[in-house]
C-alpha cells in the first residue's frame, strides 16, 4: 500500500498545537486534541484599502500586487484619472488624455491599454491609449468607435472583442487584434455581446458572459486561438462585466466575478475545462475595475451598485490555505473628555493625548494603555492647536493658542508637566516630530503662515537655518525624528489645502510625494516614521475618513476610519496608529480608533472517518 510519505513527500508531524503556517494538504497530529488535522485551501474575498476617488464604469488591468484602476464616471461627468494598486492601497497615477467611461482595458501596471469608451453626447469613441507606468499616450484608434468593449492580452499583443455601438444601439460580434501599433480585424465572435470578461492571450484567449441588446445577460463562453472563436462550457451564472474585467493571463486559469443584474458577488473559477462557483464577493457590485493574473487572485475597485451610483470600495480575492483577516480600524477605549484641536504622542499601549478644546481651552492630559484612557496631570497652560512629540514617560508639548500664539514649551515625565524653555517664535497649528531631547517644531501660524523650523535639545529651542519649502498651518501632520522627519498636509495661505509633503534630514527640507487627497487638520502629532507614516482623516472639501500611508516615496490609501473626523490626536507607529478625539460631523468626539494590520492564519480542518 502506498504510504502518506510516498504521496506527499513528508511524514506526518506530531505537534502540541496547530502551526501558524503549513503547506496546503499537509497533515499533522495534534497531540493535545488527539486528532489528525490538515490545512485546506479555499477562495475568499476581503475588503482592501479604497480608491481615492469614488467612481463607476472604470477599467482595470494588472494584478493584485501591481494593478490599475482608470477612467470612469464619478458623481457626474467622466474622468481620465488613474490609480495604481500596490497590494496594500491605491495611489494617484498619470491622467489619461481622453476622459471616458465603460471602456475596455488590459495589460499590466507598467504597460496598460485603454480601448474605446463612452463620452457625453451620447457618443462612443475609438481612442486608444497606452500606459507606461507613469503616463498615458495616444495611439492609433481602434477601427470602430465602441464602448463596453471586452479586452484581453498584453499591450503589444491584445484583442478587443465585442462591444456596443451608439447608433443604432446594438452589440457587435467583431474582434480586433493589436500589435502595439496597429489594429487588424480578427475572427468574429459566435455570439455578439458587450461587457464581456476577457482572459488569456492573443493566441489563446477567452470571452465570458456579457450583454445582448437590449438587456439580456449571457452565459456564453468562447475561446480564441488567434484566428477564430469557438464555444466552450458556459458560465453557471449569466453576467456582464460592465466596464471590462481582466479575468486572467492564462486561457486555462480565469476568474469571473460580480457584475450580474441585479448586482451580485457571485464568483466563478475556470480551469480550462469547467467553471466552479467559489467564494462570493463581500459586496454585490457591478461596473467596477477588475483584474487578476489567474483564478487564484483578483481585485475589484470602485463600481456602481444601485445606490450609491459610484463608490470607492475595493476588495481582493485570494485562493489560499490561509484565512485572511483584512486590515481595518477598530474601536478603542472612549476618552474621558471629548475635545478637538488636541495632540498626541507615544505608542499604542502607552500613548498620551493632551490639551485641545471642549467647551473651553483645555489643559487635560490622558494616557492610553491600548484599551482604556486614564486622566493624569494637567498642562501648566491650557491651550489648543499645539505641537507634541516623544513617548509616554518623556513627552514634549509646545506652541498653541488661544489669544496669542503661544511660545510655551512643557515636558512630561509620565505623570506631570514641568515648564521648559520657550519656542523662539510663538505659533499654533504647527507640526511636531522627534523626542523630548531631540524635538522638532515646524510650520504653523504666527499669526501669519510660517515655514520656520526649530529644534529642541532637551533644554532649549534653536532656529534651523533652513525653513520649509512651503509655509503652512492648519494642524500640519508630522512624523519621524529630528534628523529624519516628515511634514504633510495643512492649510496654505488663503483657502487652499495642502497635499504637499516635505522630508527633513536634520539640516534641510526636500519635497516628497504628494498626498492623494489634499487636506488640513489630519490627526496630529506624530504618526510613524519618515518612511512609514499615516495621514488619518482631516479636512478636505468636507471632513473625511480617508487614510493614507507613506513609504518614503509616495502615499497610497489604507482602510478608512469608521467615522470621518478632523483635528484629532494621532500617535504610535504606522502599523498600529491610534486616532482619538477630534470632531466629526457636528460635534466633538471622545471616540478612539486604532489600526490593525492584515493577518493570516492557517485554514485548519480536523480529519474524520465520515
Long-range contacts (C-beta under 8 A, 24 or more apart in sequence): 12-36, 18-602, 18-604, 19-602, 20-601, 20-602, 21-322, 21-602, 22-321, 22-602, 23-321, 24-321, 27-607, 33-606, 35-606, 35-607, 36-606, 36-607, 37-604, 37-605, 37-606, 37-607, 38-604, 38-605, 38-607, 39-321, 39-602, 39-603, 39-604, 39-605, 40-321, 40-603, 40-605, 41-319, 41-320, 41-321, 41-603, 42-278, 42-279, 42-319, 42-320, 42-603, 43-267, 43-269, 43-278, 43-279, 43-296, 43-317, 43-318, 43-319, 44-279, 44-317, 44-318, 44-323, 44-324, 45-265, 45-267, 45-279, 45-280, 45-281, 45-282, 45-315, 45-316, 45-317, 46-282, 46-315, 46-316, 46-318, 46-324, 46-325, 46-326, 46-598, 47-282, 47-313, 47-314, 47-315, 47-326, 47-328, 47-559, 48-88, 48-89, 48-299, 48-314, 48-315, 48-316, 48-326, 48-327, 48-559, 49-88, 49-89, 49-90, 49-314, 49-327, 49-547, 49-556, 49-557, 49-558, 49-559, 50-90, 50-301, 50-312, 50-313, 50-314, 50-546, 50-557, 50-559, 50-560, 51-83, 51-90, 51-301, 51-302, 51-312, 51-313, 51-314, 51-557, 52-83, 52-90, 52-91, 52-92, 52-312, 52-516, 52-517, 52-546, 52-557, 53-79, 53-81, 53-83, 53-312, 54-302, 54-308, 54-310, 54-311, 54-312, 55-79, 55-81, 55-302, 55-310, 55-312, 56-101, 56-242, 56-243, 56-287, 56-288, 56-302, 56-303, 56-304, 56-309, 56-310, 56-311, 57-101, 57-102, 57-118, 57-242, 57-243, 57-287, 57-304, 58-101, 58-243, 58-287, 58-288, 58-289, 58-301, 58-302, 58-303, 59-103, 59-104, 59-105, 59-114, 59-243, 59-244, 59-289, 60-105, 60-243, 60-244, 60-245, 60-246, 60-288, 60-289, 60-290, 60-291, 60-299, 60-300, 60-301, 61-105, 61-106, 61-107, 61-108, 61-109, 61-112, 61-113, 61-131, 61-246, 61-291, 62-107, 62-108, 62-109, 62-112, 62-246, 62-291, 63-108, 63-109, 63-291, 63-292, 63-293, 63-297, 64-291, 64-292, 64-293, 64-297, 64-298, 64-299, 64-316, 64-318, 66-108, 66-109, 66-110, 67-109, 67-291, 67-299, 67-301, 68-93, 68-105, 68-109, 68-112, 68-131, 68-289, 68-291, 69-289, 69-301, 69-302, 70-96, 70-105, 70-112, 70-114, 70-131, 70-289, 71-96, 71-99, 71-100, 71-101, 71-103, 71-114, 71-117, 72-101, 72-243, 72-289, 72-302, 72-310, 73-101, 73-304, 73-310, 74-310, 75-309, 75-310, 77-120, 78-118, 78-119, 78-120, 80-136, 82-131, 82-136, 83-301, 83-516, 84-109, 84-556, 85-109, 85-299, 85-301, 86-556, 88-327, 88-549, 88-556, 88-558, 89-548, 89-549, 89-556, 89-557, 89-558, 90-301, 90-314, 90-516, 90-556, 90-557, 91-516, 91-554, 91-555, 91-556, 91-557, 92-514, 92-516, 93-131, 93-134, 94-131, 94-134, 94-135, 94-136, 95-136, 96-129, 96-136, 97-127, 97-129, 97-136, 97-137, 97-138, 98-125, 98-127, 98-129, 98-138, 100-125, 100-127, 100-147, 101-147, 101-243, 102-147, 102-148, 102-242, 102-243, 102-287, 103-147, 103-149, 103-243, 103-244, 104-146, 104-148, 104-149, 104-150, 104-151, 104-160, 104-163, 104-198, 104-244, 105-151, 105-243, 105-244, 105-246, 106-151, 106-152, 106-153, 106-154, 106-155, 106-158, 106-198, 106-244, 106-246, 107-131, 107-153, 107-154, 107-155, 107-158, 108-154, 108-155, 109-133, 111-154, 111-155, 111-156, 112-155, 113-151, 113-155, 113-158, 113-178, 115-142, 115-146, 115-149, 115-151, 115-158, 115-160, 116-142, 116-145, 116-146, 116-147, 116-149, 116-160, 116-163, 117-147, 118-147, 118-148, 118-166, 121-166, 122-166, 123-166, 124-164, 124-165, 124-166, 128-178, 128-183, 130-155, 139-181, 140-181, 140-182, 140-183, 141-183, 142-176, 142-178, 142-183, 143-176, 143-183, 143-185, 144-172, 144-174, 144-176, 146-172, 147-194, 148-194, 148-195, 148-211, 148-240, 148-242, 148-243, 148-244, 149-194, 149-244, 150-193, 150-194, 150-195, 150-196, 150-197, 150-198, 150-207, 150-210, 150-241, 150-244, 151-198, 151-244, 151-246, 152-198, 152-199, 152-200, 152-201, 152-202, 152-205, 152-206, 152-207, 152-246, 153-178, 153-198, 153-200, 153-201, 153-202, 153-205, 154-201, 154-202, 154-249, 155-180, 156-180, 157-201, 157-202, 158-202, 159-186, 159-198, 159-202, 159-205, 159-224, 161-186, 161-189, 161-196, 161-198, 161-205, 161-207, 161-224, 161-229, 162-189, 162-192, 162-193, 162-194, 162-195, 162-196, 162-207, 162-210, 163-194, 164-194, 164-195, 164-211, 164-213, 169-213, 170-213, 171-210, 171-211, 171-212, 171-213, 175-224, 175-229, 177-202, 186-224, 186-227, 187-224, 187-227, 187-228, 187-229, 188-229, 189-222, 189-229, 190-220, 190-222, 190-229, 190-230, 190-231, 191-218, 191-220, 191-222, 191-231, 193-218, 193-220, 193-240, 194-240, 195-240, 195-241, 195-242, 195-243, 195-244, 195-259, 196-240, 196-241, 197-239, 197-241, 197-244, 197-245, 197-246, 197-247, 197-254, 197-256, 197-259, 197-290, 198-244, 198-245, 198-246, 198-247, 199-246, 199-247, 199-248, 199-249, 199-250, 199-251, 199-254, 199-270, 200-224, 200-248, 200-249, 200-250, 200-251, 200-254, 201-249, 201-250, 201-251, 202-226, 204-250, 204-251, 205-251, 206-247, 206-251, 206-254, 206-270, 208-235, 208-247, 208-254, 208-256, 208-270, 209-235, 209-238, 209-239, 209-240, 209-241, 209-256, 209-259, 210-240, 210-241, 211-240, 215-261, 217-260, 217-261, 221-270, 221-275, 223-251, 233-273, 233-274, 233-275, 234-275, 235-268, 235-275, 236-266, 236-268, 236-275, 236-277, 237-264, 237-266, 237-268, 237-277, 239-264, 239-266, 240-286, 241-290, 242-286, 242-287, 242-288, 242-303, 242-304, 243-287, 243-288, 243-289, 244-290, 245-288, 245-289, 245-290, 245-291, 246-290, 246-291, 246-292, 247-290, 247-292, 247-298, 248-292, 248-293, 248-294, 248-295, 249-293, 249-294, 250-294, 253-294, 253-295, 253-296, 254-292, 254-294, 254-295, 255-292, 255-294, 255-295, 255-296, 255-297, 255-298, 255-317, 257-281, 257-290, 257-298, 257-300, 257-317, 258-284, 258-285, 258-286, 258-288, 258-290, 258-300, 258-303, 259-285, 259-286, 259-287, 259-288, 259-290, 260-286, 261-286, 262-306, 263-305, 263-306, 267-317, 269-295, 269-319, 270-295, 271-295, 278-319, 279-317, 281-315, 281-317, 282-315, 283-313, 283-315, 285-311, 285-313, 292-317, 295-319, 296-320, 320-600, 320-603, 321-602, 321-603, 322-600, 322-601, 322-602, 322-603, 323-600, 323-601, 323-602, 323-603, 324-598, 324-599, 324-600, 325-598, 325-599, 325-600, 325-601, 326-559, 326-598, 327-558, 327-559, 327-595, 327-596, 327-597, 327-598, 328-559, 328-595, 328-596, 329-547, 329-559, 329-560, 329-561, 329-562, 329-579, 329-593, 329-594, 329-595, 329-596, 330-593, 330-594, 330-596, 331-562, 331-591, 331-592, 331-593, 332-368, 332-370, 332-371, 332-578, 332-580, 332-592, 332-593, 332-594, 333-368, 333-371, 333-372, 333-373, 333-592, 334-373, 334-590, 334-591, 334-592, 335-366, 335-373, 335-580, 335-581, 335-590, 335-591, 335-592, 336-364, 336-366, 336-373, 336-374, 336-375, 336-590, 337-362, 337-364, 337-366, 337-375, 337-590, 338-581, 338-587, 338-588, 338-589, 338-590, 339-364, 339-581, 339-588, 339-590, 340-384, 340-566, 340-567, 340-568, 340-581, 340-582, 340-583, 340-588, 341-384, 341-385, 341-401, 341-475, 341-567, 342-384, 342-567, 342-568, 342-569, 342-580, 342-581, 342-582, 343-386, 343-387, 343-388, 343-397, 343-432, 343-524, 343-525, 343-569, 344-388, 344-523, 344-524, 344-525, 344-526, 344-569, 344-570, 344-571, 344-578, 344-580, 345-388, 345-389, 345-390, 345-391, 345-392, 345-395, 345-396, 345-432, 345-525, 345-526, 345-571, 346-390, 346-391, 346-392, 346-395, 346-571, 346-572, 347-391, 347-392, 347-571, 347-572, 347-573, 347-576, 348-571, 348-572, 348-573, 348-576, 348-577, 348-578, 348-594, 350-391, 350-392, 350-393, 351-392, 351-571, 351-572, 351-578, 351-580, 352-388, 352-392, 352-395, 352-412, 352-571, 353-569, 353-571, 353-580, 353-581, 354-379, 354-386, 354-388, 354-395, 354-397, 354-412, 354-569, 355-379, 355-382, 355-383, 355-384, 355-386, 355-397, 355-400, 356-384, 356-569, 356-581, 357-384, 357-588, 358-588, 361-401, 361-402, 365-412, 365-417, 367-392, 368-578, 368-580, 368-592, 370-594, 373-580, 373-592, 376-415, 376-416, 377-412, 377-415, 377-416, 377-417, 378-417, 379-410, 379-417, 380-408, 380-410, 380-417, 380-418, 380-419, 381-406, 381-408, 381-410, 383-408, 383-428, 384-428, 385-428, 385-429, 385-430, 385-475, 385-567, 386-428, 386-430, 387-430, 387-431, 387-432, 387-441, 387-444, 387-478, 387-524, 387-525, 388-432, 388-524, 388-525, 388-526, 389-432, 389-433, 389-434, 389-435, 389-436, 389-439, 389-440, 389-478, 389-525, 389-526, 390-434, 390-435, 390-436, 390-439, 391-435, 391-436, 394-435, 394-436, 394-437, 395-436, 396-420, 396-432, 396-434, 396-435, 396-436, 396-439, 396-456, 398-423, 398-430, 398-432, 398-439, 398-441, 398-456, 398-461, 399-423, 399-426, 399-427, 399-428, 399-430, 399-441, 399-444, 400-428, 401-428, 401-429, 405-444, 405-445, 405-446, 405-447, 409-456, 409-461, 411-436, 412-436, 420-459, 421-459, 421-460, 421-461, 422-461, 423-454, 423-461, 424-454, 424-461, 424-462, 424-463, 425-450, 425-452, 425-454, 425-463, 427-452, 427-473, 428-473, 429-473, 429-474, 429-475, 429-476, 429-490, 429-491, 430-473, 430-476, 431-476, 431-477, 431-478, 431-487, 431-490, 431-524, 431-525, 432-478, 432-524, 432-525, 432-526, 433-478, 433-479, 433-480, 433-481, 433-482, 433-485, 433-486, 433-487, 433-504, 433-525, 433-526, 434-480, 434-481, 434-482, 434-485, 434-526, 435-481, 435-482, 438-481, 438-482, 438-483, 439-482, 440-478, 440-481, 440-482, 440-485, 440-504, 442-468, 442-476, 442-478, 442-485, 442-487, 442-504, 443-468, 443-471, 443-472, 443-473, 443-476, 443-487, 443-490, 444-473, 444-476, 445-473, 449-473, 449-491, 449-492, 449-493, 453-504, 453-509, 455-482, 456-482, 464-507, 465-507, 466-507, 466-508, 466-509, 467-509, 468-502, 468-509, 469-500, 469-502, 469-509, 469-510, 469-511, 470-498, 470-500, 470-502, 472-498, 472-500, 474-498, 474-520, 474-521, 474-539, 475-520, 475-521, 475-522, 475-524, 475-538, 475-566, 475-567, 476-524, 477-522, 477-523, 477-524, 477-527, 477-533, 477-535, 477-538, 477-570, 478-524, 478-525, 478-526, 478-527, 479-526, 479-527, 479-528, 479-529, 479-530, 479-533, 479-534, 479-550, 479-574, 480-504, 480-526, 480-528, 480-529, 480-530, 480-533, 481-529, 481-530, 482-506, 484-529, 484-530, 484-531, 485-530, 486-512, 486-528, 486-529, 486-530, 486-533, 486-550, 488-512, 488-515, 488-522, 488-533, 488-535, 488-550, 489-515, 489-518, 489-519, 489-520, 489-521, 489-522, 489-535, 489-538, 490-520, 490-521, 491-520, 491-521, 497-539, 497-540, 501-550, 501-555, 503-530, 512-550, 512-552, 512-553, 513-550, 513-553, 513-554, 513-555, 514-555, 515-548, 515-555, 516-548, 516-555, 516-556, 516-557, 517-544, 517-546, 517-548, 519-544, 519-546, 520-566, 521-566, 521-567, 522-566, 522-570, 523-565, 523-568, 523-569, 523-570, 523-577, 523-579, 523-582, 524-567, 524-568, 524-569, 524-570, 525-569, 525-570, 525-571, 526-570, 526-571, 527-570, 527-571, 527-572, 527-574, 527-577, 528-572, 528-573, 528-574, 528-577, 529-573, 529-574, 532-573, 532-574, 532-575, 533-574, 534-558, 534-570, 534-574, 534-577, 534-595, 536-561, 536-568, 536-570, 536-577, 536-579, 537-561, 537-564, 537-565, 537-566, 537-568, 537-579, 537-582, 538-566, 539-566, 539-567, 543-583, 543-584, 543-585, 547-595, 549-574, 550-574, 558-595, 559-595, 561-593, 562-593, 563-589, 563-591, 563-593, 565-589
